[in-house]
Each structure stands twice: as C-alpha cells, then as structure tokens.
Amino acid sequence: MATKKAAKKSSSSSKSSARKSASKKSSSRKYSPSAGKNVETEMHEMKKGKLKSGRSDKKVTSRKQAIAIGLSKARKEGKKVPAKKS
C-alpha cells in the first residue's frame, strides 16, 4: 500500500513542474502598446455614444463589444494582437 501512495505523489509532482515550465514560455507582450491605443479610442467613442457596430450602424453599448471592435481594427492595421479564439 505504501508504494502506491509514493508512486502517486511522485507522478503528481512531475505534472506540476511541467505546468510551471509551460507558463514561463510567454514572457513577451501579447498585445502591442499601439493596439491598446486602438481599444482606448474605441472606448472613448462608445462613451460619447458615437461608436457604431458593423454594417447595421447600431450604437454599441457593451464595453466588451467596444474592446472587440478596437482589437479587430488593430488586427486589420497589422498590429501585434493574438488571433481570434473562435
């Protein structure tokens, strides 16, 4: 019985060390500072009530939607922004 417990402990400790090394890989910036400026300008437009969405020209009221529009514009301009998840 004691050997099974020892085997479980050693296997779980090796998993946690593997996770730690994977998290250290991404040390560089994911979003460029200029992409952040794009999001900032879109947020200001939304707060003023001037931000429109897509072809429908409806007002954007959601904070998340304003951020998504800012990141989308940054991608189109070729700035450093991760690809969309979906």
KOLNULUM-402647 format. One record per residue: residue in one letter; x, y, z of N, C-alpha, C, O in turn. Coordinates in steps of 0.2 Angstrom, whole numbers, plus 5000, padded with zeros to 4 digits. Layout:
<rs>
AXYZXYZXYZXYZ/...
</rs>
This chain:
<rs>
M500449945000500050005000500450065000500350114997/A501050065004501450125004501750144998501850204996/T501950094994502250104987501750134982501950184978/K501150124983500650154978500550234980500550274975/K500550244986500550314988501150354986501050414984/A501750324987502350354985502350364977502550424975/A502050324973502050324966501650384964501750424959/K501050394967500550444966500850514967500750554963/K501250514973501550584975502050604969502050664968/S502450554967502950574963502650594956502950634952/S502150564954501850574947501550644947501550684942/S501250664953500850724953501350784954501250834951/S501950774957502450824957502750834950502950894949/S502850784946503150794939502650834935502850874930/K501950824936501450864932501450934934501450984929/S501550954940501551024942502151064939502151124937/S502751024939503351054936503351074929503551114926/A502951024925502851034918502451094917502551134912/R501951104921501451164920501851234921501751274918/K502251234926502651294928503151314922503151364920/S503451264919503951274913503551304907503751344903/A502851274906502451304901502251374901502251414896/S502151394908501951464909502451514908502351574907/K503151494909503651534908503851554901504251604899/K503551514896503751524889503451594887503851624883/S502851614888502651684886502851734890502451764894/S503451764889503651814893503651884889503651934892/S503551874882503451944878502751964879502251934881/R502652024876502052054876501552024872501752004866/K500952014873500451984869500152034865499952024859/Y500052094867499752154864500152214863500552224868/S500252244857500752294857500452354860499752364861/P500852404862500552464865500052504860499652534863/S500252504854499852544849499152504848498652544847/A499152444850498452404850498052434855497452434855/G498352444861498052464867497752534866497252554868/K498052574862497852644860497252634856496752674856/N497252584851496652574847495952564851495452594850/V496052524856495552504861495352564865494752574866/E495852604867495652664871495252714867494752744870/T495452724861495052774857494352744855493852784855/E494252674854493552644853493152654860492552664859/M493452644866493152654872492852724873492352734875/H493252774871493052844871492452864867492052894869/E492552834861491952844856491352814859490752844858/M491352754862490752724865490452764870489852774871/K490952794874490652834880490352894877489852924881/K490552924872490252984869489652964865489253004864/G489552904864488952874860489052884853488552884849/K489652884850489752884843490052824840490052824834/L490152774844490352704841489752664838489352654842/K489852654832489352614828489652544827490252534826/S489152494826489452424825489252404818488752404815/G489852384815489752354808489352384803489352454803/R488952354799488552374793487952404796487652454793/S487652384801487052404804486952474807486452504807/D487552504808487652564811487252574817486952634819/K487152524821486852524828487352554833487952534833/K487152584838487552614843487852554848487452504849/V488452554849488752504854488652524861488852584862/T488352484865488352504872488752454877488852474882/S488952404874489352354878490052374878490352384873/R490352364884491052384885491452324881491952344878/K491252264882491652204879491652214871492152204868/Q491052234868490952244861491452304859491752294853/A491552354863491952414861492652384861493052404856/I492852344865493552314866493652274860494252274857/A493152234858493252184852493352224846493752204841/I492952284845493052324839493752354839494052354833/G493952374844494652404845495152354843495652374839/L495152294845495652244844495552224836496052204833/S494952224834494852204827495152254822495552234817/K495152314824495452374820496152364820496552374815/A496452344826497152344827497452284823497952284820/R497052224822497252174818497252194811497752174807/K496752234808496752254801497352294800497552294794/E497552334805498152384804498852344804499352374803/G498752284806499352244806499752244813500352234813/K499452264818499752274825499852204828499452164826/K500252204833500352144837499752124841499752154847/V499352084839498752064843498651984842498651964836/P498451944847498351874846497751864841497351904841/A497751804838497251794833496551774837496651764843/K496051784834495351774837495351694839495551654836/K495051684845494951614848494451574844494551514843/S493951604841493451564838493351584831492951554827/
</rs>
